[in-house]
Amino acid sequence: MTNKKQIKAVSLISGGLDSLLSTKLLLDQGIHVEGINFFTGFCVEGHTHAIRKQKSDKPKRNNALWVAEQLGIKLHIIDVIEEYRDVLLNPKHGYGKNMNPCLDCKGFMVKKAKQWMEENEFDFIITGEVMGQRPMSQRKDTMPVVQAESGANDLLLRPLCAKHLPETKPEKEGWIDREKLLDFTGRTRKPQIALAKSYGFEDYATPAGGCCFLTDKQYSDKLVDMWQSRGNRDYQLDDLMMLKVGRHIRPNQRFKMIVAREEGEVKFLEGYRNQYANLYSTSCKGPIALIDGEPNQEDLKIAARILARYSQDREQPSVDIEVKLNVGVAQQFSVKPLGIDEIPKEWFV
């Protein structure tokens, strides 16, 4: 007797409910599945969740790792920050509502998964996509585009909506039973929630939540503002992290302030004090702020007055602010705090 080959699939794991369920469906069919998660630098997952007190009732975790743990599978996290630049800067299919190149992004990730599949002798790829769920990358007419441009073709299986799509190789070859795949469609998440309940999954990421900051208008606006102020579209990982934290206030094109909003952000921004000019109050408690750009002397006074507005002595006649332009060089200002109505709305990025 000959041993039957173990069929193996690689699953794109975002950390959301859909990838959890699609992977579970294949595991239930006896397929060996391992997860893959691509780190672009724009991922919502990661330590930024732990910086602020928002949603303090929620566990601080990487949801992709959590999904893999719940399913009992290996997860491979792959850094694609440099490769992803061209996807973001030159998307063939353009952007979505914000700076999200969703269709190009999906094609890129499936292509990378196919490379990993071949290098590791896996048989096919699965995703948690649902036809009609996303307006750009998960339409009936765009799903074949991902298959074709990624090179995955019929090696790409979408278990949650497979019955709305042509048969793939795993189905044709009898590796999996098509009848046990699903026919989910549209933007409603009720079928996924019901299926999760049947499996006993309760503590999963918000079903409708995205996993990419590029879909967020505020983040996208900050990214575009950064590019415009610098005169180019270059970026480093530290830049991407900074856009996720603090109040971003730009009084003019010469400089921008990043003001911490709470203790977690204070501690985070303090880690960058040797890389950025920074200021903080010395006469009372208050947040730290970093300065990105090249402010002149008058700009520093404005920055000091803005920071004083967010200090505990905001109602006092003056607040002492220390500004450090670089290590060992500091200036002292005693300034009248700006009133909240004296900070124009258009300064907030």
Secondary structure, DSSP 8 states (H G I E B T S, - for coil): -------EEEEE--SSHHHHHHHHHHHTTT-EEEEEEEE-S-BS-SGGGGTS-TTTTS----HHHHHHHHHT--EEEEE-HHHHHHHHHS-TT---SSS--HHHHHHHHHHHHHHHHHHTT--EEE----TTSSTTTSSTTTHHHHHHHHT-GGGEE-TTTGGGS---HHHHTTSS-GGGS----SS--HHHHHHHHHHT--S---TT--SBGGG-HHHHHHHHHHHHHHTS----HHHHHHTTSSEEEEEETTEEEEE--SHHHHHHHHTTTTTSEEEEESSS----EEEEE---HHHHHHHHHHHHHTSTTTTSS-EEEEEEEETTEEEEEEE----GGGS-GGGB-
